Amino acid sequence: MNAHTQRFMLNGAAGLLDCALDLPDSDEFPTARGIALVAHPHPLFGGTMDNKVAQTLARSFTALGYATARMNFRGVGQSQGTHDEGRGETDDMAVLLTHMREHFPGLPFVLGGFSFGTYVQAQLQERLTVQGTPAERLVLVGCAAGKWPVPAVPANTIVIHGELDDTIPLSNVFEWARTQDFPVIVVPGADHFFHKKLHYIKNSVIELWRC
């Protein structure tokens, strides 16, 4: 992501996991205000933790003062194992969360995801809620509603979608959000990958974070 990105490996249930850590600017944030985890799009369609939307989410979180970790899902990059349709990926994201909480003890944490990554993070949030340790907030970009069974999410979740998304139709996201009664931020003219529209993601997250 940048010259200061730290790469590391974790042991997951299916083998080693290829991970990256970005820290907030030390002058502005002498200590991190929290932990953020970012999940990338579908690994069978070229999704990696270096995807531009995933990187934009990571930059958004570091700009807000969060120590931010990403991970290549099973079978991507240096991560071992094979795609597990969201089940094993959610397990692996939980492993990354445990690692981050051990290295940044006592800090709150948030979850962010793009496309397939929104399904993984919503599943992880559902699991953590049952355990009594939910994330403070979620950011879901290109939410996979209708493509995968994305669970309900908290009312303070930030949902950002492209008007012209032909991978996950905006109507699917509206239908999913309508039953939960929270807004969807629509970026006019944006496709699924937010080509030439990435700055709207970062701007929206930072501006809405205090809401």
Backbone as a printed PyTorch tensor [residue, N CA C, xyz], in Angstrom:
tensor([[[  0.8330,  -1.2080,   0.0000],
         [  0.0000,   0.0000,   0.0000],
         [  0.8600,   1.2470,   0.0000]],

        [[  1.8840,   1.2760,   0.8810],
         [  2.8390,   2.3750,   0.8930],
         [  4.1550,   1.8590,   1.4460]],

        [[  5.1310,   2.7300,   1.4850],
         [  6.4720,   2.3070,   1.8970],
         [  6.5180,   1.8210,   3.3390]],

        [[  5.5330,   2.2120,   4.1330],
         [  5.5440,   1.8530,   5.5490],
         [  4.6630,   0.6480,   5.8670]],

        [[  4.0480,   0.0540,   4.8600],
         [  3.2200,  -1.1300,   5.0970],
         [  4.0870,  -2.2770,   5.6070]],

        [[  3.6260,  -2.9070,   6.6790],
         [  4.3480,  -4.0390,   7.2550],
         [  3.6620,  -5.3280,   6.8240]],

        [[  4.3950,  -6.2410,   6.1940],
         [  3.8490,  -7.5270,   5.7840],
         [  4.1880,  -8.5680,   6.8520]],

        [[  3.2470,  -9.4600,   7.1200],
         [  3.4900, -10.5180,   8.0930],
         [  2.6260, -11.7250,   7.7620]],

        [[  2.9550, -12.8630,   8.3440],
         [  2.2240, -14.1050,   8.1220],
         [  1.6040, -14.5800,   9.4360]],

        [[  0.4140, -15.1450,   9.3290],
         [ -0.2680, -15.7240,  10.4780],
         [ -0.6030, -17.1730,  10.1780]],

        [[ -0.7180, -17.9720,  11.2270],
         [ -1.1720, -19.3480,  11.0800],
         [ -2.6910, -19.3890,  11.1130]],

        [[ -3.3110, -19.8480,  10.0230],
         [ -4.7570, -20.0450,   9.9690],
         [ -5.0880, -21.5240,   9.9520]],

        [[ -6.3600, -21.8470,   9.9650],
         [ -6.7860, -23.2410,   9.9990],
         [ -6.3670, -24.0020,   8.7410]],

        [[ -6.2220, -23.3010,   7.6110],
         [ -5.8750, -23.9580,   6.3490],
         [ -4.4280, -23.6810,   5.9320]],

        [[ -3.6460, -23.0880,   6.8290],
         [ -2.2570, -22.7840,   6.5100],
         [ -1.9270, -21.3310,   6.7810]],

        [[ -0.8050, -20.8850,   6.2570],
         [ -0.3370, -19.5270,   6.5030],
         [ -1.2120, -18.5030,   5.7920]],

        [[ -1.3630, -17.3460,   6.4340],
         [ -2.1590, -16.2440,   5.8960],
         [ -1.2570, -15.0360,   5.6660]],

        [[ -1.3290, -14.4870,   4.4770],
         [ -0.5200, -13.3550,   4.0400],
         [ -1.2230, -12.0580,   4.4580]],

        [[ -0.6040, -11.2790,   5.3300],
         [ -1.2670, -10.1140,   5.9300],
         [ -0.4370,  -8.8450,   5.7720]],

        [[ -1.1040,  -7.7150,   5.9760],
         [ -0.4420,  -6.4100,   5.8960],
         [ -0.9860,  -5.4950,   6.9830]],

        [[ -0.1150,  -4.6780,   7.5210],
         [ -0.4860,  -3.7340,   8.5760],
         [ -0.0590,  -2.3340,   8.1850]],

        [[ -0.9830,  -1.3840,   8.3310],
         [ -0.6830,   0.0310,   8.1290],
         [ -1.0480,   0.7890,   9.3910]],

        [[ -0.1410,   1.6540,   9.8250],
         [ -0.3440,   2.4160,  11.0550],
         [ -0.6670,   3.8700,  10.7300]],

        [[ -1.4340,   4.5280,  11.5910],
         [ -1.7310,   5.9500,  11.3610],
         [ -0.4880,   6.8010,  11.5310]],

        [[ -0.5490,   8.0070,  11.0020],
         [  0.5690,   8.9370,  11.1130],
         [  0.9050,   9.1690,  12.5830]],

        [[  2.1490,   8.9310,  12.9460],
         [  2.5320,   8.9980,  14.3550],
         [  2.5310,  10.4220,  14.9020]],

        [[  2.7000,  11.4170,  14.0390],
         [  2.6560,  12.8010,  14.5040],
         [  1.2310,  13.2090,  14.8770]],

        [[  0.2890,  12.7820,  14.0530],
         [ -1.1060,  13.1220,  14.3140],
         [ -1.7200,  12.2230,  15.3770]],

        [[ -1.2980,  10.9640,  15.3900],
         [ -1.8320,   9.9800,  16.3450],
         [ -0.6550,   9.2550,  17.0030]],

        [[ -0.1110,   9.7970,  18.0940],
         [  1.0060,   9.1440,  18.7850],
         [  0.6880,   7.7030,  19.1780]],

        [[ -0.5900,   7.4460,  19.4850],
         [ -1.0550,   6.0830,  19.7210],
         [ -2.3220,   5.8710,  18.9050]],

        [[ -2.4940,   4.6800,  18.4060],
         [ -3.6750,   4.3730,  17.6030],
         [ -4.9370,   4.4890,  18.4540]],

        [[ -6.0140,   4.9750,  17.8450],
         [ -7.2870,   5.1140,  18.5620],
         [ -8.0930,   3.8260,  18.5310]],

        [[ -7.6920,   2.8980,  17.6530],
         [ -8.4230,   1.6520,  17.5350],
         [ -7.8030,   0.7550,  16.4830]],

        [[ -8.4620,  -0.3620,  16.2440],
         [ -8.0330,  -1.3650,  15.2700],
         [ -9.0760,  -1.4220,  14.1600]],

        [[ -8.6250,  -1.5750,  12.9220],
         [ -9.5360,  -1.7680,  11.7930],
         [ -9.0800,  -2.9650,  10.9750]],

        [[-10.0280,  -3.7620,  10.5310],
         [ -9.7550,  -4.8850,   9.6490],
         [-10.4840,  -4.6630,   8.3320]],

        [[ -9.7940,  -4.8920,   7.2220],
         [-10.3690,  -4.6890,   5.8910],
         [-10.3690,  -6.0120,   5.1270]],

        [[-11.5030,  -6.3600,   4.5290],
         [-11.6460,  -7.6030,   3.7730],
         [-11.8230,  -7.3030,   2.2900]],

        [[-11.1520,  -8.0680,   1.4380],
         [-11.1020,  -7.7840,  -0.0050],
         [-12.1920,  -8.5200,  -0.7880]],

        [[-12.3410,  -8.1950,  -2.0860],
         [-13.3790,  -8.8330,  -2.9040],
         [-13.0680, -10.2910,  -3.2300]],

        [[-13.9500, -10.9100,  -4.0140],
         [-13.9390, -12.3520,  -4.2240],
         [-12.6060, -12.8630,  -4.7820]],

        [[-11.9990, -13.8360,  -4.0940],
         [-10.6820, -14.3250,  -4.5140],
         [-10.6900, -15.0870,  -5.8420]],

        [[-11.8240, -15.6320,  -6.2370],
         [-11.8750, -16.3750,  -7.4980],
         [-12.0520, -15.4650,  -8.7050]],

        [[-12.2250, -14.1710,  -8.4540],
         [-12.3870, -13.2030,  -9.5400],
         [-11.3420, -12.0970,  -9.4460]],

        [[-10.1700, -12.4590,  -8.9470],
         [ -9.0490, -11.5230,  -8.9160],
         [ -8.9540, -10.6600,  -7.6730]],

        [[ -9.7970, -10.8990,  -6.6770],
         [ -9.7590, -10.0850,  -5.4660],
         [ -8.5420, -10.3660,  -4.6060]],

        [[ -7.8860,  -9.3040,  -4.1750],
         [ -6.7380,  -9.4130,  -3.2670],
         [ -6.7960,  -8.2620,  -2.2680]],

        [[ -5.9370,  -8.3320,  -1.2590],
         [ -5.9110,  -7.2500,  -0.2710],
         [ -5.3340,  -5.9670,  -0.8520]],

        [[ -4.7330,  -6.0530,  -2.0640],
         [ -4.2030,  -4.8660,  -2.7240],
         [ -5.1890,  -4.2610,  -3.7100]],

        [[ -6.4180,  -4.7810,  -3.7420],
         [ -7.4750,  -4.1810,  -4.5430],
         [ -7.6040,  -2.7010,  -4.1930]],

        [[ -7.8900,  -1.8610,  -5.1820],
         [ -7.9030,  -0.4100,  -4.9590],
         [ -8.9570,   0.0310,  -3.9570]],

        [[-10.1220,  -0.6170,  -3.9660],
         [-11.1550,  -0.2370,  -2.9990],
         [-10.7390,  -0.6560,  -1.5940]],

        [[-10.1700,  -1.8590,  -1.4690],
         [ -9.6930,  -2.3180,  -0.1600],
         [ -8.6030,  -1.3850,   0.3610]],

        [[ -7.7050,  -0.9580,  -0.5100],
         [ -6.6580,  -0.0290,  -0.0890],
         [ -7.2420,   1.3300,   0.2960]],

        [[ -8.2550,   1.7630,  -0.4300],
         [ -8.9010,   3.0340,  -0.0920],
         [ -9.5470,   2.9560,   1.2880]],

        [[-10.1810,   1.8390,   1.5900],
         [-10.7540,   1.6540,   2.9260],
         [ -9.6500,   1.6870,   3.9850]],

        [[ -8.5390,   1.0170,   3.7000],
         [ -7.4280,   1.0200,   4.6550],
         [ -6.9110,   2.4360,   4.8870]],

        [[ -6.7780,   3.2070,   3.8190],
         [ -6.3190,   4.5920,   3.9650],
         [ -7.3200,   5.4290,   4.7560]],

        [[ -8.5900,   5.1560,   4.5570],
         [ -9.6230,   5.8750,   5.3040],
         [ -9.4730,   5.6310,   6.7970]],

        [[ -9.2650,   4.3790,   7.1580],
         [ -9.1440,   4.0340,   8.5760],
         [ -7.8590,   4.5780,   9.1940]],

        [[ -6.7380,   4.4990,   8.4660],
         [ -5.5020,   5.0450,   9.0360],
         [ -5.6000,   6.5580,   9.1850]],

        [[ -6.3070,   7.2120,   8.2650],
         [ -6.5040,   8.6580,   8.3800],
         [ -7.3240,   9.0180,   9.6160]],

        [[ -8.1550,   8.0800,  10.0550],
         [ -8.9670,   8.2830,  11.2560],
         [ -8.2410,   7.8570,  12.5310]],

        [[ -7.0180,   7.3160,  12.3720],
         [ -6.2280,   6.9610,  13.5410],
         [ -6.2360,   5.4970,  13.9240]],

        [[ -6.6740,   4.6320,  13.0060],
         [ -6.7630,   3.1990,  13.3130],
         [ -5.5650,   2.4280,  12.7680]],

        [[ -5.0450,   1.5120,  13.5920],
         [ -4.0720,   0.5340,  13.1140],
         [ -4.8480,  -0.4530,  12.2420]],

        [[ -4.5110,  -0.5370,  10.9700],
         [ -5.3680,  -1.2140,   9.9960],
         [ -4.6810,  -2.4160,   9.3740]],

        [[ -5.3620,  -3.5590,   9.4530],
         [ -4.8140,  -4.8050,   8.9210],
         [ -5.6730,  -5.3300,   7.7820]],

        [[ -5.0020,  -5.8750,   6.7830],
         [ -5.6530,  -6.5690,   5.6690],
         [ -5.0730,  -7.9730,   5.5730]],

        [[ -5.7600,  -8.8270,   4.8330],
         [ -5.3130, -10.2060,   4.7150],
         [ -5.7340, -10.7510,   3.3550]],

        [[ -4.8440, -11.4630,   2.6930],
         [ -5.2310, -12.1940,   1.4970],
         [ -5.9880, -13.4510,   1.9160]],

        [[ -7.1630, -13.6430,   1.3530],
         [ -7.9370, -14.8290,   1.6790],
         [ -7.2200, -16.0910,   1.1820]],

        [[ -7.7070, -17.2170,   1.6110],
         [ -7.1050, -18.5070,   1.2610],
         [ -6.8880, -18.6490,  -0.2500]],

        [[ -5.6690, -19.0440,  -0.6150],
         [ -5.3530, -19.2630,  -2.0170],
         [ -4.9640, -18.0170,  -2.7820]],

        [[ -4.8950, -16.8790,  -2.1070],
         [ -4.5410, -15.6110,  -2.7520],
         [ -3.1670, -15.1620,  -2.2790]],

        [[ -2.3290, -14.6990,  -3.2030],
         [ -1.0000, -14.2440,  -2.8150],
         [ -0.2170, -15.3640,  -2.1460]],

        [[  0.3080, -15.0830,  -0.9670],
         [  1.0720, -16.0820,  -0.2250],
         [  0.2150, -16.8670,   0.7710]],

        [[ -1.0860, -16.5880,   0.7970],
         [ -1.9690, -17.3140,   1.7220],
         [ -2.2210, -18.7340,   1.2110]],

        [[ -2.1410, -19.6830,   2.1090],
         [ -2.3390, -21.0790,   1.7540],
         [ -3.8100, -21.4680,   1.8540]],

        [[ -4.1380, -22.6610,   1.3690],
         [ -5.5080, -23.1410,   1.4140],
         [ -6.2580, -22.8290,   0.1350]],

        [[ -7.5430, -23.1550,   0.1240],
         [ -8.3960, -22.9110,  -1.0330],
         [ -9.6710, -22.1910,  -0.6000]],

        [[-10.2990, -21.5410,  -1.5560],
         [-11.5060, -20.7650,  -1.2890],
         [-12.5610, -21.6040,  -0.5780]],

        [[-13.2090, -21.0240,   0.4380],
         [-14.1670, -21.7740,   1.2570],
         [-15.5300, -21.0870,   1.3110]],

        [[-15.8500, -20.2980,   0.2940],
         [-17.1850, -19.7140,   0.1370],
         [-17.6270, -18.8410,   1.3140]],

        [[-16.6620, -18.2780,   2.0030],
         [-16.9610, -17.3470,   3.0940],
         [-16.8640, -17.9380,   4.4810]],

        [[-16.9450, -19.2570,   4.5850],
         [-16.8940, -19.8710,   5.9150],
         [-15.4840, -19.7840,   6.5050]],

        [[-14.5250, -20.3980,   5.8070],
         [-13.1480, -20.3630,   6.2830],
         [-12.5740, -18.9600,   6.2810]],

        [[-13.0160, -18.1430,   5.3290],
         [-12.5370, -16.7560,   5.2730],
         [-12.9500, -15.9780,   6.5200]],

        [[-14.1620, -16.2480,   7.0030],
         [-14.6130, -15.6010,   8.2350],
         [-13.7920, -16.0920,   9.4230]],

        [[-13.5070, -17.3820,   9.4480],
         [-12.6490, -17.9360,  10.5050],
         [-11.2810, -17.2720,  10.4860]],

        [[-10.7230, -17.1020,   9.2870],
         [ -9.3920, -16.5040,   9.1790],
         [ -9.3970, -15.0320,   9.5910]],

        [[-10.4740, -14.3250,   9.2680],
         [-10.5660, -12.9300,   9.6790],
         [-10.6240, -12.8390,  11.2060]],

        [[-11.2650, -13.8140,  11.8330],
         [-11.2980, -13.8560,  13.3030],
         [ -9.8990, -14.0880,  13.8670]],

        [[ -9.0940, -14.8780,  13.1740],
         [ -7.7040, -15.0990,  13.5900],
         [ -6.9230, -13.7890,  13.5070]],

        [[ -7.1260, -13.0510,  12.4210],
         [ -6.4560, -11.7590,  12.2730],
         [ -6.8920, -10.7860,  13.3650]],

        [[ -8.1700, -10.8020,  13.7030],
         [ -8.6630,  -9.9300,  14.7690],
         [ -8.0060, -10.2820,  16.0980]],

        [[ -7.9060, -11.5580,  16.3990],
         [ -7.2530, -11.9790,  17.6460],
         [ -5.8060, -11.4990,  17.6780]],

        [[ -5.1160, -11.6470,  16.5670],
         [ -3.7230, -11.1900,  16.4780],
         [ -3.6240,  -9.6900,  16.7430]],

        [[ -4.4870,  -8.9190,  16.1090],
         [ -4.4440,  -7.4670,  16.2790],
         [ -4.7780,  -7.0520,  17.7090]],

        [[ -5.7440,  -7.7210,  18.3070],
         [ -6.1190,  -7.3710,  19.6780],
         [ -5.0190,  -7.7340,  20.6680]],

        [[ -4.2470,  -8.7490,  20.3540],
         [ -3.1020,  -9.0990,  21.2010],
         [ -1.9990,  -8.0530,  21.0900]],

        [[ -1.8230,  -7.5000,  19.8960],
         [ -0.7500,  -6.5280,  19.6740],
         [ -1.1680,  -5.0920,  20.0040]],

        [[ -2.4660,  -4.8470,  20.0450],
         [ -2.9820,  -3.5230,  20.4120],
         [ -4.0550,  -3.7130,  21.4850]],

        [[ -3.6350,  -4.1630,  22.6690],
         [ -4.6020,  -4.5340,  23.7150],
         [ -5.4400,  -3.3530,  24.1920]],

        [[ -6.6930,  -3.6480,  24.4570],
         [ -7.5820,  -2.6550,  25.0520],
         [ -8.2070,  -1.6830,  24.0780]],

        [[ -7.8590,  -1.7600,  22.7970],
         [ -8.4050,  -0.8110,  21.8270],
         [ -9.7080,  -1.3350,  21.2120]],

        [[-10.6380,  -0.4350,  20.9120],
         [-11.8450,  -0.8460,  20.1870],
         [-11.4750,  -1.2220,  18.7590]],

        [[-12.3870,  -1.9110,  18.0790],
         [-12.0880,  -2.3140,  16.7060],
         [-13.3010,  -2.1230,  15.8030]],

        [[-13.0070,  -1.9530,  14.5210],
         [-14.0420,  -1.7670,  13.5030],
         [-13.7240,  -2.6830,  12.3290]],

        [[-14.7450,  -2.9330,  11.4910],
         [-14.5900,  -3.8360,  10.3560],
         [-14.9930,  -3.1290,   9.0660]],

        [[-14.2280,  -3.3540,   8.0160],
         [-14.5650,  -2.8040,   6.7120],
         [-14.4020,  -3.8630,   5.6460]],

        [[-15.2280,  -3.8060,   4.6030],
         [-15.1080,  -4.7860,   3.5350],
         [-15.6390,  -4.2590,   2.2280]],

        [[-15.1790,  -4.8800,   1.1540],
         [-15.6330,  -4.5390,  -0.1890],
         [-16.1400,  -5.7950,  -0.8830]],

        [[-17.3490,  -5.7130,  -1.4720],
         [-17.9380,  -6.7940,  -2.2590],
         [-18.0070,  -8.0800,  -1.4200]],

        [[-17.3840,  -9.1730,  -1.8740],
         [-17.3860, -10.4170,  -1.0870],
         [-16.9080, -10.1640,   0.3370]],

        [[-15.9950,  -9.2190,   0.5060],
         [-15.4840,  -8.8930,   1.8330],
         [-16.5540,  -8.3620,   2.7720]],

        [[-17.6280,  -7.7640,   2.2250],
         [-18.7190,  -7.2970,   3.0880],
         [-19.4650,  -8.4780,   3.6920]],

        [[-19.5940,  -9.5430,   2.9170],
         [-20.2370, -10.7720,   3.4060],
         [-19.4230, -11.3690,   4.5430]],

        [[-18.1090, -11.4340,   4.3670],
         [-17.2330, -11.9730,   5.4090],
         [-17.3250, -11.1400,   6.6820]],

        [[-17.2460,  -9.8150,   6.5530],
         [-17.2510,  -8.9620,   7.7410],
         [-18.6050,  -8.9500,   8.4460]],

        [[-19.6890,  -9.0040,   7.6830],
         [-21.0130,  -9.0580,   8.3110],
         [-21.1980, -10.3730,   9.0600]],

        [[-20.6560, -11.4590,   8.5000],
         [-20.7150, -12.7440,   9.2020],
         [-19.8790, -12.7130,  10.4820]],

        [[-18.7030, -12.0950,  10.3880],
         [-17.8520, -11.9950,  11.5730],
         [-18.5350, -11.1610,  12.6430]],

        [[-19.1640, -10.0610,  12.2440],
         [-19.8670,  -9.2240,  13.2130],
         [-20.9940, -10.0020,  13.8860]],

        [[-21.7210, -10.7900,  13.1140],
         [-22.7940, -11.6080,  13.6770],
         [-22.2410, -12.5730,  14.7200]],

        [[-21.1210, -13.1910,  14.4140],
         [-20.4790, -14.1220,  15.3520],
         [-20.0070, -13.3970,  16.6080]],

        [[-19.3810, -12.2510,  16.4300],
         [-18.8710, -11.4920,  17.5740],
         [-19.9960, -10.9750,  18.4560]],

        [[-21.1240, -10.6290,  17.8550],
         [-22.2800, -10.1630,  18.6290],
         [-22.7940, -11.2660,  19.5340]],

        [[-22.8580, -12.4720,  19.0130],
         [-23.2800, -13.6230,  19.8280],
         [-22.3080, -13.8350,  20.9810]],

        [[-21.0290, -13.5940,  20.7220],
         [-20.0040, -13.7630,  21.7540],
         [-19.9580, -12.6020,  22.7420]],

        [[-20.6850, -11.5330,  22.4460],
         [-20.7120, -10.3710,  23.3280],
         [-19.5750,  -9.4000,  23.1100]],

        [[-18.8640,  -9.5100,  21.9610],
         [-17.7430,  -8.6130,  21.6800],
         [-17.8330,  -8.0570,  20.2560]],

        [[-18.9240,  -7.3730,  19.9090],
         [-19.0800,  -6.8850,  18.5340],
         [-18.1360,  -5.7310,  18.2110]],

        [[-17.8980,  -5.5490,  16.9210],
         [-17.1420,  -4.3880,  16.4560],
         [-17.9420,  -3.1210,  16.7330]],

        [[-17.2410,  -2.0130,  16.9190],
         [-17.8970,  -0.7340,  17.1590],
         [-18.7010,  -0.2560,  15.9500]],

        [[-18.1690,  -0.5410,  14.7520],
         [-18.8310,  -0.0490,  13.5460],
         [-18.3560,  -0.8320,  12.3330]],

        [[-19.1760,  -0.8720,  11.2940],
         [-18.8210,  -1.4990,  10.0290],
         [-18.8870,  -0.4860,   8.9040]],

        [[-18.0310,  -0.6870,   7.8960],
         [-18.1140,   0.0560,   6.6420],
         [-18.1880,  -0.9830,   5.5250]],

        [[-19.2840,  -0.9770,   4.7750],
         [-19.4990,  -1.9540,   3.7180],
         [-19.5990,  -1.2290,   2.3810]],

        [[-18.6760,  -1.5100,   1.4820],
         [-18.6400,  -0.8690,   0.1660],
         [-18.9470,  -1.9240,  -0.8930]],

        [[-19.8870,  -1.6010,  -1.7950],
         [-20.2910,  -2.5970,  -2.7790],
         [-20.8760,  -3.8080,  -2.0960]],

        [[-21.7940,  -3.5690,  -1.1620],
         [-22.3300,  -4.6290,  -0.3060],
         [-22.8890,  -5.7930,  -1.1340]],

        [[-22.5550,  -6.9930,  -0.7160],
         [-22.8810,  -8.2000,  -1.4790],
         [-24.3020,  -8.7000,  -1.2550]],

        [[-25.1990,  -7.8400,  -0.8090],
         [-26.5870,  -8.2350,  -0.5560],
         [-27.2150,  -8.8110,  -1.8200]],

        [[-27.8970,  -9.9380,  -1.6600],
         [-28.5490, -10.5740,  -2.7900],
         [-27.6510, -11.5390,  -3.5320]],

        [[-26.3440, -11.3450,  -3.4420],
         [-25.3830, -12.2520,  -4.0780],
         [-24.9610, -13.3290,  -3.1050]],

        [[-24.8070, -12.9370,  -1.8460],
         [-24.5660, -13.8600,  -0.7420],
         [-25.5150, -13.4770,   0.3860]],

        [[-25.7890, -14.3970,   1.3000],
         [-26.7370, -14.1020,   2.3880],
         [-26.1190, -13.2170,   3.4680]],

        [[-26.0010, -11.9400,   3.1690],
         [-25.3910, -10.9930,   4.1070],
         [-26.3160, -10.8060,   5.3110]],

        [[-25.8310, -11.0780,   6.5270],
         [-26.6730, -10.9130,   7.7160],
         [-27.0070,  -9.4410,   7.9780]],

        [[-27.9560,  -9.2280,   8.8500],
         [-28.2690,  -7.8750,   9.3050],
         [-27.0580,  -7.2910,  10.0260]],

        [[-26.9180,  -5.9770,   9.9590],
         [-25.7860,  -5.2900,  10.5760],
         [-26.2970,  -4.1610,  11.4680]],

        [[-25.4450,  -3.6030,  12.3380],
         [-25.8830,  -2.5400,  13.2390],
         [-26.3510,  -1.2890,  12.5020]],

        [[-27.1770,  -0.5100,  13.1700],
         [-27.7780,   0.6840,  12.5560],
         [-26.7510,   1.7520,  12.2090]],

        [[-25.5840,   1.7510,  12.8400],
         [-24.5760,   2.7800,  12.5500],
         [-23.6140,   2.3690,  11.4340]],

        [[-23.9120,   1.2780,  10.7560],
         [-23.0670,   0.8230,   9.6430],
         [-23.1050,   1.8240,   8.4910]],

        [[-21.9330,   2.0870,   7.9100],
         [-21.8400,   2.9360,   6.7240],
         [-21.8610,   2.0280,   5.4920]],

        [[-22.8600,   2.2130,   4.6430],
         [-23.0060,   1.4100,   3.4300],
         [-22.8590,   2.3340,   2.2230]],

        [[-21.8890,   2.0340,   1.3590],
         [-21.6010,   2.8610,   0.1870],
         [-21.7180,   1.9790,  -1.0620]],

        [[-22.4640,   2.4570,  -2.0550],
         [-22.6780,   1.6520,  -3.2560],
         [-22.6440,   2.5340,  -4.4980]],

        [[-22.2100,   1.9440,  -5.6000],
         [-22.1750,   2.6640,  -6.8550],
         [-23.5140,   2.6280,  -7.5730]],

        [[-23.9000,   3.7550,  -8.1170],
         [-25.1730,   3.8430,  -8.8340],
         [-25.2390,   2.8550,  -9.9980]],

        [[-24.1250,   2.6680, -10.6940],
         [-24.1080,   1.8550, -11.9120],
         [-23.4780,   0.4860, -11.6850]],

        [[-23.5130,   0.0100, -10.4660],
         [-22.9410,  -1.3040, -10.1420],
         [-23.7260,  -2.3930, -10.8640]],

        [[-23.0770,  -3.0940, -11.8060],
         [-23.7550,  -4.1680, -12.5170],
         [-23.3350,  -5.5440, -12.0080]],

        [[-22.5110,  -5.5680, -10.9610],
         [-22.1520,  -6.8260, -10.3070],
         [-23.1230,  -7.1310,  -9.1760]],

        [[-23.4020,  -6.1310,  -8.3700],
         [-24.3950,  -6.2290,  -7.3010],
         [-25.3530,  -5.0540,  -7.4900]],

        [[-26.5110,  -5.2810,  -8.0890],
         [-27.4350,  -4.1870,  -8.3820],
         [-27.8060,  -3.3840,  -7.1410]],

        [[-27.8900,  -2.0770,  -7.3190],
         [-28.2640,  -1.1790,  -6.2300],
         [-29.6060,  -1.5780,  -5.6230]],

        [[-30.5210,  -2.0790,  -6.4510],
         [-31.8320,  -2.4870,  -5.9460],
         [-31.7160,  -3.5970,  -4.9010]],

        [[-30.7400,  -4.4810,  -5.0510],
         [-30.5280,  -5.5350,  -4.0560],
         [-30.1470,  -4.9400,  -2.7040]],

        [[-29.2950,  -3.9320,  -2.7480],
         [-28.8280,  -3.3060,  -1.5100],
         [-29.9630,  -2.5360,  -0.8470]],

        [[-30.7540,  -1.8370,  -1.6560],
         [-31.9140,  -1.1330,  -1.1010],
         [-32.8710,  -2.1060,  -0.4110]],

        [[-33.1200,  -3.2270,  -1.0410],
         [-34.0420,  -4.2110,  -0.4660],
         [-33.5130,  -4.7460,   0.8590]],

        [[-32.2080,  -5.0070,   0.9060],
         [-31.5690,  -5.5090,   2.1330],
         [-31.5870,  -4.4390,   3.2300]],

        [[-31.2860,  -3.1910,   2.8710],
         [-31.2150,  -2.1130,   3.8600],
         [-32.5990,  -1.6830,   4.3390]],

        [[-33.5900,  -1.8030,   3.4660],
         [-34.9320,  -1.3260,   3.8030],
         [-35.4680,  -2.0120,   5.0500]],

        [[-35.2580,  -3.2850,   5.1890],
         [-35.7710,  -4.0230,   6.3470],
         [-35.0420,  -3.6440,   7.6320]],

        [[-33.8490,  -3.0390,   7.4850],
         [-33.0640,  -2.6400,   8.6520],
         [-33.1680,  -1.1430,   8.9320]],

        [[-33.8110,  -0.4240,   8.0140],
         [-34.1190,   0.9890,   8.2060],
         [-32.8730,   1.8470,   8.4250]],

        [[-31.8730,   1.6890,   7.5490],
         [-30.7520,   2.6230,   7.5780],
         [-30.4200,   3.0480,   6.1470]],

        [[-29.7500,   4.1820,   5.9860],
         [-29.5180,   4.7350,   4.6470],
         [-28.3860,   4.0530,   3.9000]],

        [[-28.4270,   4.2090,   2.5870],
         [-27.3490,   3.7430,   1.7120],
         [-26.7870,   4.9740,   0.9950]],

        [[-25.4790,   5.1480,   1.0410],
         [-24.8340,   6.2510,   0.3280],
         [-24.5930,   5.7930,  -1.1080]],

        [[-25.1890,   6.4800,  -2.0560],
         [-25.0590,   6.1230,  -3.4620],
         [-24.1270,   7.1220,  -4.1460]],

        [[-23.0960,   6.6030,  -4.8010],
         [-22.1590,   7.4530,  -5.5290],
         [-22.6020,   7.4980,  -6.9970]],

        [[-23.0930,   8.6330,  -7.4620],
         [-23.5820,   8.7440,  -8.8440],
         [-22.5020,   8.3980,  -9.8600]],

        [[-22.8720,   7.5960, -10.8390],
         [-21.9510,   7.2620, -11.9130],
         [-20.9080,   6.2230, -11.5780]],

        [[-20.8830,   5.7240, -10.3450],
         [-19.8500,   4.7710,  -9.9410],
         [-20.2330,   3.3490, -10.3280]],

        [[-19.2520,   2.5980, -10.8600],
         [-19.4610,   1.1840, -11.1270],
         [-19.0630,   0.3810,  -9.8890]],

        [[-19.0070,  -0.9400, -10.0290],
         [-18.7200,  -1.7810,  -8.8630],
         [-17.3560,  -1.4710,  -8.2520]],

        [[-16.3770,  -1.1570,  -9.1010],
         [-15.0160,  -0.9290,  -8.6160],
         [-14.6970,   0.5520,  -8.4070]],

        [[-15.7060,   1.4000,  -8.4950],
         [-15.5680,   2.8300,  -8.2240],
         [-14.4550,   3.4600,  -9.0460]],

        [[-14.3940,   3.0810, -10.3340],
         [-13.3860,   3.6430, -11.2330],
         [-13.5020,   5.1670, -11.2750]],

        [[-12.4130,   5.8400, -10.9650],
         [-12.3270,   7.3000, -10.8990],
         [-13.2440,   7.9130,  -9.8300]],

        [[-13.7510,   7.0860,  -8.9280],
         [-14.6520,   7.5670,  -7.8740],
         [-14.1680,   7.1620,  -6.4820]],

        [[-12.9640,   6.6460,  -6.3750],
         [-12.4760,   6.1220,  -5.0960],
         [-12.4640,   7.1790,  -4.0000]],

        [[-12.2040,   8.4300,  -4.3680],
         [-12.1070,   9.4770,  -3.3500],
         [-13.4210,   9.6850,  -2.6080]],

        [[-14.5370,   9.3290,  -3.2540],
         [-15.8260,   9.4720,  -2.5790],
         [-15.9520,   8.5000,  -1.4050]],

        [[-15.3020,   7.3560,  -1.5310],
         [-15.3450,   6.3880,  -0.4350],
         [-14.6500,   6.9640,   0.7930]],

        [[-13.4040,   7.4070,   0.6060],
         [-12.6460,   7.9460,   1.7340],
         [-13.3270,   9.1710,   2.3260]],

        [[-13.7950,  10.0780,   1.4720],
         [-14.4550,  11.2860,   1.9630],
         [-15.6990,  10.9480,   2.7800]],

        [[-16.4850,   9.9990,   2.2940],
         [-17.7280,   9.6330,   2.9880],
         [-17.4410,   9.0100,   4.3370]],

        [[-16.4680,   8.1120,   4.3840],
         [-16.1410,   7.4470,   5.6470],
         [-15.6690,   8.4640,   6.6770]],

        [[-14.7480,   9.3250,   6.2820],
         [-14.2080,  10.3010,   7.2350],
         [-15.2580,  11.2840,   7.6970]],

        [[-16.0810,  11.7470,   6.7700],
         [-17.1170,  12.7370,   7.1330],
         [-18.2130,  12.1350,   8.0180]],

        [[-18.5220,  10.8680,   7.7970],
         [-19.6170,  10.2400,   8.5360],
         [-19.1710,   9.5700,   9.8280]],

        [[-17.8780,   9.5230,  10.0610],
         [-17.3920,   8.7250,  11.1920],
         [-17.8890,   9.2600,  12.5340]],

        [[-18.1280,  10.5540,  12.6180],
         [-18.5830,  11.1310,  13.8870],
         [-20.1050,  11.0010,  14.0630]],

        [[-20.7910,  10.5390,  13.0300],
         [-22.2570,  10.4510,  13.0910],
         [-22.6880,   9.1860,  13.8280]]])
